[in-house]
Amino acid sequence: LFRSLFRGREDMYAKRWEKGGNSGYAPAAIMDWNAIRAAKPEDRKRAARKTRSLLPLTDQAVRDHLEGKSTIGVYPLLPDERCWFLAVDFDKSGWKQDALAYLATCRRFHVPAVVERSRSGNGAHIWMFFDRPVPATEARRLGSAILTRAPESRHDIGLDSYDRFFPNQD
């Protein structure tokens, strides 16, 4: 069920990292540490990218994510510039009202959407899943149209907490 909704690239996925109070996502990969150590310090990042082997998304990686053993992310933009979903990220002050206004606008226009609380607890994602892959430009245009129409029903909101769409690009 999870993989049928959160569909993206199958040839790679992102894995969450944390180090020294910082965190983010990077492609899951097997690294050639010998090549990285052998490179000049200024060339190490390039050597890492050139010699790494990206890991494909597997049922085990998803299972580990669902069991809390790791945190992964999907790359939603397919190689043919289509996507299976659009996610809208709200994460600044006012996120609750903004996310609810966005969700209400989805419902007003009969766009199926669901809301999820962000990892931090201080934000939300609105997910719109498609029954087939659609051009990312169309998915993002739909998201933008809803974003534009959301303040119509509540003039006291400005959607200032809107951060970005996933996929991030067309």
C-alpha positions in Angstrom: 0.0 0.0 0.0 2.8 2.4 1.0 4.7 1.9 -2.3 1.5 2.2 -4.3 1.0 5.8 -3.0 4.5 7.1 -2.5 5.8 6.3 -5.9 8.8 7.8 -7.5 12.1 6.7 -8.9 12.8 3.0 -8.3 16.5 3.1 -9.2 17.4 5.3 -6.3 16.1 6.8 -3.0 17.2 9.2 -0.4 18.3 8.4 3.1 18.2 10.8 6.1 21.5 11.7 7.8 22.3 13.6 11.0 25.7 14.9 12.0 26.7 17.5 14.5 23.2 19.0 14.9 22.7 19.2 11.1 20.5 16.8 9.1 19.3 16.3 5.6 18.8 13.7 2.9 21.3 12.2 0.5 21.1 9.5 -2.2 21.4 6.1 -0.6 24.6 4.7 -1.9 27.6 2.4 -1.4 30.7 4.6 -1.3 34.2 3.8 -2.6 36.0 5.1 0.4 39.4 4.1 -1.0 38.9 6.4 -4.0 37.6 9.2 -1.8 40.6 9.0 0.6 43.0 8.8 -2.4 41.6 12.0 -3.9 43.0 15.4 -3.1 40.9 17.2 -0.4 39.5 19.6 -3.0 38.4 16.7 -5.2 36.9 14.4 -2.6 33.3 15.4 -3.2 33.7 14.9 -6.9 35.4 11.5 -6.4 32.5 10.5 -4.1 29.9 11.3 -6.7 31.8 9.6 -9.5 32.6 6.4 -7.6 29.4 5.8 -5.6 26.9 3.1 -6.5 23.3 4.3 -6.0 21.0 1.8 -4.2 17.6 1.0 -5.7 14.5 1.4 -3.7 13.6 -2.1 -2.3 10.8 -3.5 -0.2 13.3 -3.9 2.6 14.3 -0.2 2.6 10.6 0.7 2.8 10.0 -1.9 5.6 12.9 -0.5 7.6 11.5 3.0 7.1 8.0 1.9 8.3 9.5 0.1 11.3 11.5 3.2 12.3 14.9 1.7 11.6 15.7 4.3 9.1 14.2 7.4 7.4 14.0 7.4 3.7 12.6 9.7 1.0 11.5 9.1 -2.5 12.6 11.1 -5.5 9.3 12.0 -7.0 10.4 13.3 -10.4 10.7 10.4 -12.8 13.3 10.4 -15.6 10.6 11.3 -18.1 9.7 14.4 -16.1 6.4 12.9 -14.7 5.3 12.2 -11.2 2.8 10.1 -9.2 2.1 12.7 -6.6 2.4 16.3 -5.6 3.2 17.2 -2.0 2.8 20.8 -0.6 5.0 21.7 2.3 3.9 24.2 5.0 6.3 24.9 7.8 6.4 28.4 9.2 4.2 30.2 11.7 0.5 29.9 10.6 1.1 26.5 9.0 -2.0 25.0 10.6 -4.4 27.5 9.2 -2.7 27.7 5.9 -2.6 23.9 5.4 -6.3 23.6 6.4 -7.2 26.4 3.9 -5.3 24.6 1.2 -7.0 21.3 2.0 -10.4 23.0 2.0 -9.6 24.5 -1.4 -8.7 21.0 -2.7 -12.0 19.8 -1.5 -13.9 22.7 -3.0 -12.5 21.8 -6.4 -12.9 18.1 -5.8 -9.1 17.4 -5.8 -8.5 14.4 -3.5 -5.9 15.3 -0.9 -4.7 14.3 2.5 -2.7 16.0 5.2 0.2 14.8 7.2 2.0 16.4 10.1 5.7 17.2 9.4 8.5 15.3 11.1 9.3 18.4 13.3 5.7 18.7 14.4 5.8 22.3 13.3 4.4 21.9 9.8 2.3 19.9 7.5 2.3 18.3 4.0 -0.7 18.1 1.8 -0.5 15.1 -0.5 -2.3 14.7 -3.8 -1.9 11.3 -5.4 -2.5 10.6 -9.1 -3.8 7.3 -10.6 -1.1 7.5 -13.3 2.1 9.5 -13.7 1.4 13.0 -14.9 3.8 15.6 -16.2 5.4 17.4 -13.3 4.6 20.7 -14.9 0.9 19.9 -14.8 1.1 18.7 -11.2 2.9 21.8 -10.1 0.4 24.0 -12.0 -2.4 22.3 -10.2 -0.7 22.9 -6.9 -0.1 26.6 -7.8 -3.7 27.1 -8.9 -5.0 25.8 -5.5 -2.4 27.9 -3.7 -3.7 31.0 -5.6 -7.4 30.2 -4.8 -7.0 29.2 -1.2 -7.0 32.7 0.3 -10.4 33.4 -1.5 -12.3 31.6 1.3 -10.3 33.0 4.1 -9.0 36.5 3.5 -7.2 36.6 6.8 -4.6 34.1 5.6 -1.7 34.9 3.3 -0.2 31.3 3.0 3.1 32.7 4.4 3.9 29.2 5.7 4.0 27.7 2.2 7.5 26.5 1.6 7.6 24.4 -1.6 6.2 21.6 -3.8 7.6 18.1 -4.2 8.7 17.5 -6.9 10.7 20.7 -6.6 11.1 21.1 -10.3 9.2 20.6 -13.6 
